Amino acid sequence: MQYLLKAEIRKLFKQSKTYYALGALFSIELLILFSAYYQGTTIIDLLLENLKQKFYFEGTLLNGNLLIYLILNTLWFHLPLILMIIVSGTLTSEYKDRTLQTIMLQPVSKWKFILSKYIVAIAFTLMVVALLAISSFGLSYAFFGKGDLVVYLNGLNFFDATDAIKRLQWSFVSGALSMVFFSVASLTIAILFKEATKTWIVSAFFLILSNILLKVDFGDNWFNQLFFAKLNDTWQYFFYYTINWQQIIFNSVLSLIYCMLFMGAGIYWFHKKDIG
């Protein structure tokens, strides 16, 4: 198994699209910081001019904590989309180049082979989220410093700088679970469709549909609580004044279960399908 994992890691970092995708992600992050540097202060002052007359804020409202929060909001669509393209490409490229047939001629177990891809995909996803978190905190604090965080979620919520940092850190941890789910789902989709173009279209549709269904209120019932699309904004729960840890833990466990189900289905289908 360790040889399969090493081979998958090597293949992942040998493909050029991995680096193009990472470059695109960090470019988006830099664009947000650049825009905020030149226009952010004016916008914040206009939006919260009346509040600043009634409340005392530590530091400027446009600070590193607010920028990290903005980066989080913008990346949770772009990030899974790019991750899905990279992860699914590790399998679709082998279908296209017909190297998969050559690999299967070797004494390699099919379920171990595909499991190694899932493991590497999960590890890669966590690594990317960690790098984005480190760069977001580092660059935002370097250029904008620290300060109180103002977030609008069913009203304005105010957090002092120390509290804001903890909430932002936990939100990256929670968000990483959603990213892992989409990466696992994209690899399962690649097993079903094989071709890169079809896989990317279906993966993008799956992501868009998940984001749309996230906004739909299905009422106060079990479906609204358990549906996978409803779990993707769990990271936002850290920015309500009172953190609902029970709900966050429940959603996190449920997200892990969905990941296991998608992974299990993918391994089963790959093991049963003919490689052709």
N, C-alpha and C positions, 0 to 999 in steps of 0.2 A: 504493500500500500504506500509506503514512504517513497518508493521510486515513481509511482504514478503521481503522487502529490508534487514531487520535485519537477517532473516533466510538465505538469499542468502550469506550475508557477513560471517555468521557463518559457512556455508557449505564450502565456498571458503577457509577459513583459517583452517578448520578442516582436509582437505585432505592433505596428506603428500606430494603429488607431487608438491604442491604450494611451499613448502619450498625447495624441491630438485631443482626446476626450478630457484628459486631466488638464491640459492647457486651456481648453474651453471653460472648464469649471473655475479655474483660478482667474481667468480673464473676466468672467462675470463678477467674481468677488471684487476684483480691482476696479471694475467699472462702477460698482455700487459705491465704493469708497471714494473714487474720483468725483462722482456726481455729488456725493454728500459734502465733499470738501469745498466745492465751488458754489453749491446752491442750497445745501441743507440748512444752514443757519437761518437764512432768510425765510424759508418755508416753515421751520419750527417756530420762529418768533411770531409769524403771522397767525399760526394755528393756536398757539397757547399764550398769546399776549395778555389776555384777561386773567388767565390762571396765574401767570407769573407775578401779577400785581397782588394776588391773595395768598400765594403759597411761597415758601422759601425752598429753593432747590440747591442742592450741593453740587457745585460745578455748573457747566453749561448743559442745557437740555440735549444739545447735539453732542453726544459723547460716545465713547467706544461701546458702552453697553447697548445703547440704542442702535448703533450700526450693526452690532452682532445680531440683534433681534431682527433687523431688516434683512440681513444676509440669510438668516434662517428662513424667513418668509419667502424669499425669492428662490432659494435653492431647493426647496422641497418638491418642486416640480421638475426643474432642470436636472437636478442630481439623479433622481431615479431613472429618468429618461436616458441619460448618458450611460449610467451604470447598466441598464438593460441592454443597450446596444453592445457594450463591451463584453458583458457576460455571455449573452446569447451568441456573440460572434466566435467565442472559443469553441463552440460546437458546430455552428453552421459553416464555418470556414473549412472544417474537416469533412463535412458532408460534400461541400463544393469541390475541394481538392481531391476527394476520394482517398484521403489518408486514413479515414476511419476504418475503411475496409482492410487496409494493410495492418492497422493496429489490432483489429479483431482476429487476424490470422495468427497473431502471437498468442502464447499461453496467458491471456489476460482475461480475467473475469469481467463480464459486462457490467455487473452491478458495482463492482469495485471501481471500474473505470469511470462510470458516470457519477458515483459517489465522490470520487476525488475532485471532479469538476465542481460539484456543489460545495464541497469544503473550501476549495480555493476561491470560488465566487464569494462565499460568505466572508472569508478572511480579507479578500481584496476590498469588499464593500466597507467593512469596518475600518480598514486602513485609510481609505479615501475620506470617510467621515472624520476620522481622527485628524488627518492632515488638514482638512477644511476647518475643523475646530481650532487647531493650533494656529493656523494662519489667520483666521478671523479674529481670535483674541489678540494675537501678537500685533497685527497690522492696525486693528481698530484702536487698541490702547496706545500704540506708538504715535499715531497721527491725531487721535481725538481725546486721549486721556480717559479717565474714569469719571463717573457721575451717576446721579439718580436716573432711574429708568421709568419712563412713562409709556404705558401700553393701554390700548383701547380694546377691551374685551367685555362686552355688555356694560360698558362704562369705563371711565378712566381708572386705571390702577397704577399706584405709585410705589416704587421699590427703591430703598436706599442702595448705594453702590455695592455694599458688601452682600446684601441679600440678592441683588440682581445677578451678580457673578455666579452664585450658587445655582440660581434658577436657570441661567443660560447653560451652565455646564450639564445640569441634569437633562435639559431639553435636547442637547446633542446626543446624550446617551439614549434617551427615549426615541429620538428620531432615527437613530441608527437601526433600530428594530424594523421600522417601516422600510428603510432602504434595503435591508436584508430580505424582507418579504418580496419586494419587487425584483430583486436580483434572482432569487430562487424561482419566482414565477416566470421570469423571462427565459431561464434555462429550461424549464418544463415546457414552455411554449416552443422553444427551439427543437425539443425532442419530437413534438407533434408535427411541426411544419417543415423542419429541415432546411428550407431555403432561407437565405438571409433576409431578402426583401419582404417575404411573407411574414417572417418572424418579427421583423422590426415594425411592420404595420400593425400586426396583431398586438404586439407589446405596447406600442404607443396608444392604440385604442383601449387596451386594458387599463393603462395608466390614466388616460383622459376620463374614461367611464368611472373609474374609482374616485377621481376628484369631483366629478359631477354628483355621484351618488353620496359623497361625503356631505354635500350641502342639502340633500333631500331629507326632510323630516318624515320618517315612517311612523311617527307616533310613539307613545310610551308602551312599547312591547318588546318582547325578547329579540325580534329581528333587528330592531334599531340598536340593541345593545351588543349583539353577537356578530352582525354582518361585518366582514373584513374591511370594507371600505370605510366604516365608521371608526376604525382604529388608527387611521393614518394621521390624525391631528392630535394624538395623545400628548405630544410634546408641548402643545399649547396649554395644557392643563397646568403647567408650571407657572403660568403668568396670570392666573386668577389669584386674588388676594389670599384666599385660603386654599392650599394645595390639597386636593382630594387624592391622597396616597392610595386609598383602597381602590378607587377606580383606575388609577394609573397602573397599579400592580395587576389588577384583573385584566386590563387591556393588554398589558405586556405579555402576560402568560398566554392570553388568547392569540396574540400575534405569533408567539413561538409555536403554538399548536398549528396555526395556519401554515407557517413555514414548513413544519414537519409533514403536514398533509400534502402540500404541493411537492415537496421533495420526494416523499414516498410514492406519490403518483407518478412522478417523472422517472424514478428508478424502476418502477414496475413496468411502465410503458416501454422504456428503453430495453429492458431485459427481454420483453416479449416480442418486440418488433424485429423484423429482419433488417439487417444493415444493407441498404442498397441505394 
